[in-house]
């Protein structure tokens, strides 16, 4: 089976307070037959864009991702594809 296509479905800009803290907005994407909701786009302290993936925190304070890239190469590829697609959207203003 070929790799499914990753497609940005929606982009929602963060509030002014979110943006001041580096959280630029929220992304929903489709990967094959799976909806990936709750991805956040952030601007790091050094000015680059980074994605954060939704997670829950257990009682002892550990975070458990609902979904995430399997390794750093996958993360870089996913970030590059999503950022490229966002750059093509008229409603995207980082």
Gaussian input, Z-matrix of N, CA and C with variables (Angstrom, degrees):
# hf/3-21g

backbone

0 1
 N
 C     1     B1
 C     2     B2     1     A1
 N     3     B3     2     A2     1     D1
 C     4     B4     3     A3     2     D2
 C     5     B5     4     A4     3     D3
 N     6     B6     5     A5     4     D4
 C     7     B7     6     A6     5     D5
 C     8     B8     7     A7     6     D6
 N     9     B9     8     A8     7     D7
 C    10    B10     9     A9     8     D8
 C    11    B11    10    A10     9     D9
 N    12    B12    11    A11    10    D10
 C    13    B13    12    A12    11    D11
 C    14    B14    13    A13    12    D12
 N    15    B15    14    A14    13    D13
 C    16    B16    15    A15    14    D14
 C    17    B17    16    A16    15    D15
 N    18    B18    17    A17    16    D16
 C    19    B19    18    A18    17    D17
 C    20    B20    19    A19    18    D18
 N    21    B21    20    A20    19    D19
 C    22    B22    21    A21    20    D20
 C    23    B23    22    A22    21    D21
 N    24    B24    23    A23    22    D22
 C    25    B25    24    A24    23    D23
 C    26    B26    25    A25    24    D24
 N    27    B27    26    A26    25    D25
 C    28    B28    27    A27    26    D26
 C    29    B29    28    A28    27    D27
 N    30    B30    29    A29    28    D28
 C    31    B31    30    A30    29    D29
 C    32    B32    31    A31    30    D30
 N    33    B33    32    A32    31    D31
 C    34    B34    33    A33    32    D32
 C    35    B35    34    A34    33    D33
 N    36    B36    35    A35    34    D34
 C    37    B37    36    A36    35    D35
 C    38    B38    37    A37    36    D36
 N    39    B39    38    A38    37    D37
 C    40    B40    39    A39    38    D38
 C    41    B41    40    A40    39    D39
 N    42    B42    41    A41    40    D40
 C    43    B43    42    A42    41    D41
 C    44    B44    43    A43    42    D42
 N    45    B45    44    A44    43    D43
 C    46    B46    45    A45    44    D44
 C    47    B47    46    A46    45    D45
 N    48    B48    47    A47    46    D46
 C    49    B49    48    A48    47    D47
 C    50    B50    49    A49    48    D48
 N    51    B51    50    A50    49    D49
 C    52    B52    51    A51    50    D50
 C    53    B53    52    A52    51    D51
 N    54    B54    53    A53    52    D52
 C    55    B55    54    A54    53    D53
 C    56    B56    55    A55    54    D54
 N    57    B57    56    A56    55    D55
 C    58    B58    57    A57    56    D56
 C    59    B59    58    A58    57    D57
 N    60    B60    59    A59    58    D58
 C    61    B61    60    A60    59    D59
 C    62    B62    61    A61    60    D60
 N    63    B63    62    A62    61    D61
 C    64    B64    63    A63    62    D62
 C    65    B65    64    A64    63    D63
 N    66    B66    65    A65    64    D64
 C    67    B67    66    A66    65    D65
 C    68    B68    67    A67    66    D66
 N    69    B69    68    A68    67    D67
 C    70    B70    69    A69    68    D68
 C    71    B71    70    A70    69    D69
 N    72    B72    71    A71    70    D70
 C    73    B73    72    A72    71    D71
 C    74    B74    73    A73    72    D72
 N    75    B75    74    A74    73    D73
 C    76    B76    75    A75    74    D74
 C    77    B77    76    A76    75    D75
 N    78    B78    77    A77    76    D76
 C    79    B79    78    A78    77    D77
 C    80    B80    79    A79    78    D78
 N    81    B81    80    A80    79    D79
 C    82    B82    81    A81    80    D80
 C    83    B83    82    A82    81    D81
 N    84    B84    83    A83    82    D82
 C    85    B85    84    A84    83    D83
 C    86    B86    85    A85    84    D84
 N    87    B87    86    A86    85    D85
 C    88    B88    87    A87    86    D86
 C    89    B89    88    A88    87    D87
 N    90    B90    89    A89    88    D88
 C    91    B91    90    A90    89    D89
 C    92    B92    91    A91    90    D90
 N    93    B93    92    A92    91    D91
 C    94    B94    93    A93    92    D92
 C    95    B95    94    A94    93    D93
 N    96    B96    95    A95    94    D94
 C    97    B97    96    A96    95    D95
 C    98    B98    97    A97    96    D96
 N    99    B99    98    A98    97    D97
 C   100   B100    99    A99    98    D98
 C   101   B101   100   A100    99    D99
 N   102   B102   101   A101   100   D100
 C   103   B103   102   A102   101   D101
 C   104   B104   103   A103   102   D102
 N   105   B105   104   A104   103   D103
 C   106   B106   105   A105   104   D104
 C   107   B107   106   A106   105   D105
 N   108   B108   107   A107   106   D106
 C   109   B109   108   A108   107   D107
 C   110   B110   109   A109   108   D108
 N   111   B111   110   A110   109   D109
 C   112   B112   111   A111   110   D110
 C   113   B113   112   A112   111   D111
 N   114   B114   113   A113   112   D112
 C   115   B115   114   A114   113   D113
 C   116   B116   115   A115   114   D114
 N   117   B117   116   A116   115   D115
 C   118   B118   117   A117   116   D116
 C   119   B119   118   A118   117   D117
 N   120   B120   119   A119   118   D118
 C   121   B121   120   A120   119   D119
 C   122   B122   121   A121   120   D120
 N   123   B123   122   A122   121   D121
 C   124   B124   123   A123   122   D122
 C   125   B125   124   A124   123   D123
 N   126   B126   125   A125   124   D124
 C   127   B127   126   A126   125   D125
 C   128   B128   127   A127   126   D126
 N   129   B129   128   A128   127   D127
 C   130   B130   129   A129   128   D128
 C   131   B131   130   A130   129   D129
 N   132   B132   131   A131   130   D130
 C   133   B133   132   A132   131   D131
 C   134   B134   133   A133   132   D132
 N   135   B135   134   A134   133   D133
 C   136   B136   135   A135   134   D134
 C   137   B137   136   A136   135   D135
 N   138   B138   137   A137   136   D136
 C   139   B139   138   A138   137   D137
 C   140   B140   139   A139   138   D138
 N   141   B141   140   A140   139   D139
 C   142   B142   141   A141   140   D140
 C   143   B143   142   A142   141   D141
 N   144   B144   143   A143   142   D142
 C   145   B145   144   A144   143   D143
 C   146   B146   145   A145   144   D144
 N   147   B147   146   A146   145   D145
 C   148   B148   147   A147   146   D146
 C   149   B149   148   A148   147   D147
 N   150   B150   149   A149   148   D148
 C   151   B151   150   A150   149   D149
 C   152   B152   151   A151   150   D150
 N   153   B153   152   A152   151   D151
 C   154   B154   153   A153   152   D152
 C   155   B155   154   A154   153   D153
 N   156   B156   155   A155   154   D154
 C   157   B157   156   A156   155   D155
 C   158   B158   157   A157   156   D156
 N   159   B159   158   A158   157   D157
 C   160   B160   159   A159   158   D158
 C   161   B161   160   A160   159   D159
 N   162   B162   161   A161   160   D160
 C   163   B163   162   A162   161   D161
 C   164   B164   163   A163   162   D162
 N   165   B165   164   A164   163   D163
 C   166   B166   165   A165   164   D164
 C   167   B167   166   A166   165   D165
 N   168   B168   167   A167   166   D166
 C   169   B169   168   A168   167   D167
 C   170   B170   169   A169   168   D168
 N   171   B171   170   A170   169   D169
 C   172   B172   171   A171   170   D170
 C   173   B173   172   A172   171   D171
 N   174   B174   173   A173   172   D172
 C   175   B175   174   A174   173   D173
 C   176   B176   175   A175   174   D174
 N   177   B177   176   A176   175   D175
 C   178   B178   177   A177   176   D176
 C   179   B179   178   A178   177   D177
 N   180   B180   179   A179   178   D178
 C   181   B181   180   A180   179   D179
 C   182   B182   181   A181   180   D180
 N   183   B183   182   A182   181   D181
 C   184   B184   183   A183   182   D182
 C   185   B185   184   A184   183   D183
 N   186   B186   185   A185   184   D184
 C   187   B187   186   A186   185   D185
 C   188   B188   187   A187   186   D186
 N   189   B189   188   A188   187   D187
 C   190   B190   189   A189   188   D188
 C   191   B191   190   A190   189   D189
 N   192   B192   191   A191   190   D190
 C   193   B193   192   A192   191   D191
 C   194   B194   193   A193   192   D192
 N   195   B195   194   A194   193   D193
 C   196   B196   195   A195   194   D194
 C   197   B197   196   A196   195   D195
 N   198   B198   197   A197   196   D196
 C   199   B199   198   A198   197   D197
 C   200   B200   199   A199   198   D198
 N   201   B201   200   A200   199   D199
 C   202   B202   201   A201   200   D200
 C   203   B203   202   A202   201   D201
 N   204   B204   203   A203   202   D202
 C   205   B205   204   A204   203   D203
 C   206   B206   205   A205   204   D204
 N   207   B207   206   A206   205   D205
 C   208   B208   207   A207   206   D206
 C   209   B209   208   A208   207   D207
 N   210   B210   209   A209   208   D208
 C   211   B211   210   A210   209   D209
 C   212   B212   211   A211   210   D210
 N   213   B213   212   A212   211   D211
 C   214   B214   213   A213   212   D212
 C   215   B215   214   A214   213   D213
 N   216   B216   215   A215   214   D214
 C   217   B217   216   A216   215   D215
 C   218   B218   217   A217   216   D216
 N   219   B219   218   A218   217   D217
 C   220   B220   219   A219   218   D218
 C   221   B221   220   A220   219   D219
 N   222   B222   221   A221   220   D220
 C   223   B223   222   A222   221   D221
 C   224   B224   223   A223   222   D222
 N   225   B225   224   A224   223   D223
 C   226   B226   225   A225   224   D224
 C   227   B227   226   A226   225   D225
 N   228   B228   227   A227   226   D226
 C   229   B229   228   A228   227   D227
 C   230   B230   229   A229   228   D228
 N   231   B231   230   A230   229   D229
 C   232   B232   231   A231   230   D230
 C   233   B233   232   A232   231   D231
 N   234   B234   233   A233   232   D232
 C   235   B235   234   A234   233   D233
 C   236   B236   235   A235   234   D234
 N   237   B237   236   A236   235   D235
 C   238   B238   237   A237   236   D236
 C   239   B239   238   A238   237   D237
 N   240   B240   239   A239   238   D238
 C   241   B241   240   A240   239   D239
 C   242   B242   241   A241   240   D240
 N   243   B243   242   A242   241   D241
 C   244   B244   243   A243   242   D242
 C   245   B245   244   A244   243   D243
 N   246   B246   245   A245   244   D244
 C   247   B247   246   A246   245   D245
 C   248   B248   247   A247   246   D246
 N   249   B249   248   A248   247   D247
 C   250   B250   249   A249   248   D248
 C   251   B251   250   A250   249   D249
 N   252   B252   251   A251   250   D250
 C   253   B253   252   A252   251   D251
 C   254   B254   253   A253   252   D252
 N   255   B255   254   A254   253   D253
 C   256   B256   255   A255   254   D254
 C   257   B257   256   A256   255   D255
 N   258   B258   257   A257   256   D256
 C   259   B259   258   A258   257   D257
 C   260   B260   259   A259   258   D258
 N   261   B261   260   A260   259   D259
 C   262   B262   261   A261   260   D260
 C   263   B263   262   A262   261   D261
 N   264   B264   263   A263   262   D262
 C   265   B265   264   A264   263   D263
 C   266   B266   265   A265   264   D264
 N   267   B267   266   A266   265   D265
 C   268   B268   267   A267   266   D266
 C   269   B269   268   A268   267   D267
 N   270   B270   269   A269   268   D268
 C   271   B271   270   A270   269   D269
 C   272   B272   271   A271   270   D270
 N   273   B273   272   A272   271   D271
 C   274   B274   273   A273   272   D272
 C   275   B275   274   A274   273   D273
 N   276   B276   275   A275   274   D274
 C   277   B277   276   A276   275   D275
 C   278   B278   277   A277   276   D276
 N   279   B279   278   A278   277   D277
 C   280   B280   279   A279   278   D278
 C   281   B281   280   A280   279   D279

   B1=1.4553
   B2=1.5302
   B3=1.3169
   B4=1.4593
   B5=1.5280
   B6=1.3307
   B7=1.4601
   B8=1.5175
   B9=1.3306
   B10=1.4638
   B11=1.5336
   B12=1.3043
   B13=1.4577
   B14=1.5228
   B15=1.3173
   B16=1.4597
   B17=1.5201
   B18=1.3245
   B19=1.4589
   B20=1.5246
   B21=1.3383
   B22=1.4661
   B23=1.5240
   B24=1.3253
   B25=1.4665
   B26=1.5147
   B27=1.3427
   B28=1.4649
   B29=1.5178
   B30=1.3144
   B31=1.4607
   B32=1.5243
   B33=1.3334
   B34=1.4615
   B35=1.5189
   B36=1.2942
   B37=1.4643
   B38=1.5286
   B39=1.3286
   B40=1.4582
   B41=1.5187
   B42=1.3101
   B43=1.4664
   B44=1.5307
   B45=1.3172
   B46=1.4696
   B47=1.5259
   B48=1.3410
   B49=1.4679
   B50=1.5243
   B51=1.3415
   B52=1.4631
   B53=1.5259
   B54=1.3174
   B55=1.4592
   B56=1.5284
   B57=1.3178
   B58=1.4704
   B59=1.5248
   B60=1.3328
   B61=1.4656
   B62=1.5354
   B63=1.3475
   B64=1.4563
   B65=1.5139
   B66=1.3367
   B67=1.4618
   B68=1.5269
   B69=1.3303
   B70=1.4564
   B71=1.5170
   B72=1.3503
   B73=1.4531
   B74=1.5088
   B75=1.3288
   B76=1.4601
   B77=1.5255
   B78=1.3166
   B79=1.4562
   B80=1.5228
   B81=1.3153
   B82=1.4571
   B83=1.5230
   B84=1.3160
   B85=1.4603
   B86=1.5245
   B87=1.3109
   B88=1.4574
   B89=1.5163
   B90=1.3194
   B91=1.4604
   B92=1.5262
   B93=1.3269
   B94=1.4601
   B95=1.5182
   B96=1.3122
   B97=1.4643
   B98=1.5260
   B99=1.3258
   B100=1.4611
   B101=1.5230
   B102=1.3315
   B103=1.4557
   B104=1.5250
   B105=1.3147
   B106=1.4645
   B107=1.5241
   B108=1.3065
   B109=1.4589
   B110=1.5209
   B111=1.3239
   B112=1.4611
   B113=1.5130
   B114=1.3244
   B115=1.4642
   B116=1.5258
   B117=1.3176
   B118=1.4592
   B119=1.5191
   B120=1.3209
   B121=1.4594
   B122=1.5162
   B123=1.3059
   B124=1.4633
   B125=1.5179
   B126=1.3136
   B127=1.4615
   B128=1.5201
   B129=1.3239
   B130=1.4642
   B131=1.5218
   B132=1.3295
   B133=1.4634
   B134=1.5239
   B135=1.3344
   B136=1.4730
   B137=1.5312
   B138=1.3551
   B139=1.4478
   B140=1.5126
   B141=1.3244
   B142=1.4668
   B143=1.5293
   B144=1.3443
   B145=1.4567
   B146=1.5280
   B147=1.3293
   B148=1.4677
   B149=1.5212
   B150=1.3219
   B151=1.4604
   B152=1.5172
   B153=1.3215
   B154=1.4556
   B155=1.5195
   B156=1.3188
   B157=1.4574
   B158=1.5249
   B159=1.3366
   B160=1.4639
   B161=1.5262
   B162=1.3256
   B163=1.4651
   B164=1.5192
   B165=1.2912
   B166=1.4671
   B167=1.5303
   B168=1.3188
   B169=1.4595
   B170=1.5155
   B171=1.3417
   B172=1.4654
   B173=1.5288
   B174=1.3183
   B175=1.4652
   B176=1.5207
   B177=1.3200
   B178=1.4672
   B179=1.5277
   B180=1.3504
   B181=1.4522
   B182=1.5198
   B183=1.3269
   B184=1.4737
   B185=1.5178
   B186=1.3433
   B187=1.4624
   B188=1.5227
   B189=1.3275
   B190=1.4633
   B191=1.5259
   B192=1.3269
   B193=1.4601
   B194=1.5274
   B195=1.3230
   B196=1.4591
   B197=1.5252
   B198=1.3140
   B199=1.4563
   B200=1.5260
   B201=1.3244
   B202=1.4644
   B203=1.5211
   B204=1.3378
   B205=1.4660
   B206=1.5286
   B207=1.3286
   B208=1.4617
   B209=1.5210
   B210=1.3392
   B211=1.4661
   B212=1.5272
   B213=1.3397
   B214=1.4572
   B215=1.5273
   B216=1.3304
   B217=1.4657
   B218=1.5266
   B219=1.3269
   B220=1.4694
   B221=1.5236
   B222=1.3348
   B223=1.4696
   B224=1.5210
   B225=1.3312
   B226=1.4659
   B227=1.5219
   B228=1.3223
   B229=1.4597
   B230=1.5120
   B231=1.3399
   B232=1.4640
   B233=1.5236
   B234=1.3347
   B235=1.4626
   B236=1.5224
   B237=1.3266
   B238=1.4662
   B239=1.5214
   B240=1.3257
   B241=1.4663
   B242=1.5209
   B243=1.3175
   B244=1.4615
   B245=1.5253
   B246=1.3251
   B247=1.4612
   B248=1.5224
   B249=1.3278
   B250=1.4602
   B251=1.5267
   B252=1.3409
   B253=1.4651
   B254=1.5327
   B255=1.3344
   B256=1.4633
   B257=1.5237
   B258=1.3185
   B259=1.4635
   B260=1.5181
   B261=1.3237
   B262=1.4612
   B263=1.5242
   B264=1.3134
   B265=1.4722
   B266=1.5254
   B267=1.3209
   B268=1.4479
   B269=1.5282
   B270=1.3372
   B271=1.4627
   B272=1.5308
   B273=1.3278
   B274=1.4653
   B275=1.5230
   B276=1.3287
   B277=1.4547
   B278=1.5118
   B279=1.3390
   B280=1.4809
   B281=1.5187
   A1=109.03
   A2=117.19
   A3=122.22
   A4=110.18
   A5=115.37
   A6=119.49
   A7=110.25
   A8=117.83
   A9=120.01
   A10=110.11
   A11=116.24
   A12=122.46
   A13=109.60
   A14=116.06
   A15=122.53
   A16=107.43
   A17=116.82
   A18=121.51
   A19=109.88
   A20=116.41
   A21=120.01
   A22=107.81
   A23=115.28
   A24=121.50
   A25=110.78
   A26=117.00
   A27=120.02
   A28=110.56
   A29=114.56
   A30=123.97
   A31=106.75
   A32=117.22
   A33=121.82
   A34=108.06
   A35=115.42
   A36=121.76
   A37=109.60
   A38=116.86
   A39=121.41
   A40=111.31
   A41=115.59
   A42=120.56
   A43=109.20
   A44=116.30
   A45=120.04
   A46=110.80
   A47=117.11
   A48=120.33
   A49=110.91
   A50=117.12
   A51=120.94
   A52=110.21
   A53=115.78
   A54=121.29
   A55=111.48
   A56=117.42
   A57=120.30
   A58=111.04
   A59=116.98
   A60=120.18
   A61=112.15
   A62=117.13
   A63=120.03
   A64=115.12
   A65=117.96
   A66=120.93
   A67=107.48
   A68=116.06
   A69=120.19
   A70=113.51
   A71=117.03
   A72=118.57
   A73=112.81
   A74=114.30
   A75=122.17
   A76=110.00
   A77=115.63
   A78=122.59
   A79=109.23
   A80=114.88
   A81=122.23
   A82=105.67
   A83=117.29
   A84=121.42
   A85=109.96
   A86=114.56
   A87=121.33
   A88=107.78
   A89=116.19
   A90=122.54
   A91=106.78
   A92=116.14
   A93=119.48
   A94=109.42
   A95=117.08
   A96=122.59
   A97=112.88
   A98=117.08
   A99=121.57
   A100=109.85
   A101=116.39
   A102=122.47
   A103=108.07
   A104=116.30
   A105=122.17
   A106=106.99
   A107=115.85
   A108=121.35
   A109=109.40
   A110=116.63
   A111=120.37
   A112=114.82
   A113=118.23
   A114=120.57
   A115=106.72
   A116=117.39
   A117=119.96
   A118=110.01
   A119=114.69
   A120=121.39
   A121=107.00
   A122=115.35
   A123=121.52
   A124=110.01
   A125=115.62
   A126=121.26
   A127=106.45
   A128=115.64
   A129=120.47
   A130=110.56
   A131=116.01
   A132=121.32
   A133=111.65
   A134=116.93
   A135=119.40
   A136=112.56
   A137=117.71
   A138=122.11
   A139=117.00
   A140=118.55
   A141=118.96
   A142=109.42
   A143=115.18
   A144=121.44
   A145=109.41
   A146=116.29
   A147=122.01
   A148=108.69
   A149=115.07
   A150=120.83
   A151=109.74
   A152=116.12
   A153=122.58
   A154=107.03
   A155=115.77
   A156=121.07
   A157=109.35
   A158=117.64
   A159=120.76
   A160=112.25
   A161=114.12
   A162=120.48
   A163=109.09
   A164=114.56
   A165=120.01
   A166=106.96
   A167=115.72
   A168=121.22
   A169=107.96
   A170=116.25
   A171=118.86
   A172=110.53
   A173=116.08
   A174=121.00
   A175=113.71
   A176=116.89
   A177=118.92
   A178=112.29
   A179=116.82
   A180=120.73
   A181=115.42
   A182=117.50
   A183=119.81
   A184=109.78
   A185=114.90
   A186=120.84
   A187=109.74
   A188=115.69
   A189=123.02
   A190=107.52
   A191=116.28
   A192=121.06
   A193=110.88
   A194=116.09
   A195=120.65
   A196=109.52
   A197=116.47
   A198=123.29
   A199=106.65
   A200=116.28
   A201=121.09
   A202=108.85
   A203=116.68
   A204=119.14
   A205=109.96
   A206=116.02
   A207=119.83
   A208=112.96
   A209=117.66
   A210=120.41
   A211=109.12
   A212=116.07
   A213=120.47
   A214=112.42
   A215=117.79
   A216=120.03
   A217=111.04
   A218=116.49
   A219=120.43
   A220=110.20
   A221=117.11
   A222=121.06
   A223=110.24
   A224=117.10
   A225=120.31
   A226=111.58
   A227=117.10
   A228=120.76
   A229=112.56
   A230=116.06
   A231=120.87
   A232=110.04
   A233=117.40
   A234=120.46
   A235=110.99
   A236=117.44
   A237=120.81
   A238=110.81
   A239=117.54
   A240=121.19
   A241=111.18
   A242=117.89
   A243=120.68
   A244=110.54
   A245=118.20
   A246=120.45
   A247=111.22
   A248=117.80
   A249=120.49
   A250=109.95
   A251=116.23
   A252=119.40
   A253=111.50
   A254=117.36
   A255=119.85
   A256=110.45
   A257=117.06
   A258=121.32
   A259=113.28
   A260=117.16
   A261=122.33
   A262=112.71
   A263=117.64
   A264=121.49
   A265=110.46
   A266=116.25
   A267=120.79
   A268=112.19
   A269=117.13
   A270=120.32
   A271=113.11
   A272=117.88
   A273=120.56
   A274=109.72
   A275=115.62
   A276=122.79
   A277=108.04
   A278=116.62
   A279=118.68
   A280=112.69
   D1=133.13
   D2=178.61
   D3=-72.28
   D4=155.18
   D5=176.24
   D6=-61.44
   D7=134.25
   D8=175.69
   D9=-65.58
   D10=160.53
   D11=177.62
   D12=-84.44
   D13=140.67
   D14=173.99
   D15=-95.43
   D16=124.76
   D17=-176.24
   D18=-132.95
   D19=123.54
   D20=175.10
   D21=-70.32
   D22=124.47
   D23=-179.07
   D24=-93.12
   D25=-52.57
   D26=-178.73
   D27=-137.81
   D28=155.20
   D29=174.51
   D30=-133.31
   D31=128.67
   D32=176.28
   D33=-127.17
   D34=119.85
   D35=-179.19
   D36=-66.13
   D37=141.49
   D38=177.94
   D39=-72.52
   D40=164.57
   D41=177.02
   D42=-68.66
   D43=168.51
   D44=178.07
   D45=-59.45
   D46=-39.99
   D47=177.73
   D48=-64.13
   D49=-43.53
   D50=176.94
   D51=-57.40
   D52=-47.47
   D53=-175.24
   D54=-64.40
   D55=-36.77
   D56=177.51
   D57=-63.20
   D58=-29.46
   D59=-179.87
   D60=-90.40
   D61=2.30
   D62=177.62
   D63=101.25
   D64=-7.36
   D65=178.49
   D66=-88.25
   D67=108.60
   D68=-174.17
   D69=-83.82
   D70=-33.55
   D71=-179.52
   D72=173.31
   D73=-174.73
   D74=-173.38
   D75=-121.49
   D76=140.04
   D77=-175.89
   D78=-122.78
   D79=139.68
   D80=169.80
   D81=-118.95
   D82=133.33
   D83=-177.49
   D84=-133.71
   D85=158.14
   D86=175.71
   D87=-114.46
   D88=132.01
   D89=175.84
   D90=-128.07
   D91=103.21
   D92=-174.28
   D93=63.51
   D94=-121.99
   D95=179.02
   D96=-100.62
   D97=17.37
   D98=-176.13
   D99=-114.38
   D100=133.09
   D101=174.42
   D102=-93.63
   D103=123.34
   D104=179.11
   D105=-106.18
   D106=102.81
   D107=-174.58
   D108=-109.34
   D109=150.07
   D110=173.98
   D111=89.68
   D112=14.23
   D113=174.89
   D114=-74.27
   D115=136.41
   D116=178.68
   D117=-112.94
   D118=145.87
   D119=173.65
   D120=-104.27
   D121=127.66
   D122=-178.67
   D123=-125.23
   D124=154.84
   D125=170.24
   D126=-105.72
   D127=124.49
   D128=-177.58
   D129=-77.21
   D130=169.85
   D131=-179.93
   D132=-59.59
   D133=-29.60
   D134=179.23
   D135=-90.24
   D136=8.20
   D137=172.01
   D138=92.21
   D139=-1.78
   D140=-179.21
   D141=-88.75
   D142=162.48
   D143=176.24
   D144=-86.57
   D145=145.23
   D146=175.83
   D147=-146.79
   D148=146.33
   D149=175.87
   D150=-96.03
   D151=145.32
   D152=171.08
   D153=-120.86
   D154=142.42
   D155=-176.34
   D156=-109.04
   D157=145.26
   D158=-174.75
   D159=-63.69
   D160=144.68
   D161=-178.99
   D162=-150.82
   D163=160.29
   D164=173.09
   D165=-110.37
   D166=156.10
   D167=177.57
   D168=-110.84
   D169=127.68
   D170=-179.34
   D171=-81.95
   D172=178.89
   D173=-175.83
   D174=-61.40
   D175=-25.65
   D176=179.83
   D177=-93.66
   D178=8.40
   D179=174.55
   D180=89.65
   D181=2.30
   D182=178.46
   D183=-82.67
   D184=140.53
   D185=178.64
   D186=-92.80
   D187=139.64
   D188=178.51
   D189=-127.88
   D190=113.38
   D191=-178.01
   D192=-68.66
   D193=140.81
   D194=172.87
   D195=-73.66
   D196=-38.17
   D197=172.39
   D198=-156.01
   D199=153.74
   D200=-178.44
   D201=-165.87
   D202=162.26
   D203=174.22
   D204=-64.25
   D205=150.22
   D206=-176.78
   D207=-76.43
   D208=-23.98
   D209=179.05
   D210=-159.00
   D211=179.74
   D212=-176.02
   D213=-65.65
   D214=-37.14
   D215=177.47
   D216=-62.75
   D217=-41.86
   D218=177.81
   D219=-64.24
   D220=-42.06
   D221=178.94
   D222=-59.95
   D223=-46.22
   D224=179.93
   D225=-61.65
   D226=-41.44
   D227=178.93
   D228=-65.30
   D229=-43.54
   D230=179.08
   D231=-64.89
   D232=-45.79
   D233=178.35
   D234=-59.37
   D235=-45.25
   D236=-178.84
   D237=-61.10
   D238=-44.80
   D239=-178.76
   D240=-66.11
   D241=-46.06
   D242=-179.35
   D243=-65.66
   D244=-43.76
   D245=179.56
   D246=-63.93
   D247=-38.28
   D248=176.97
   D249=-62.33
   D250=-47.55
   D251=-179.46
   D252=-63.36
   D253=-40.17
   D254=177.91
   D255=-62.39
   D256=-40.43
   D257=179.65
   D258=-62.30
   D259=-22.80
   D260=178.73
   D261=-85.54
   D262=-8.74
   D263=-176.23
   D264=-88.05
   D265=141.48
   D266=177.07
   D267=-72.86
   D268=-25.73
   D269=-177.11
   D270=-89.94
   D271=4.58
   D272=-178.16
   D273=-92.56
   D274=119.08
   D275=174.49
   D276=-135.32
   D277=99.62
   D278=-177.63
   D279=-67.26

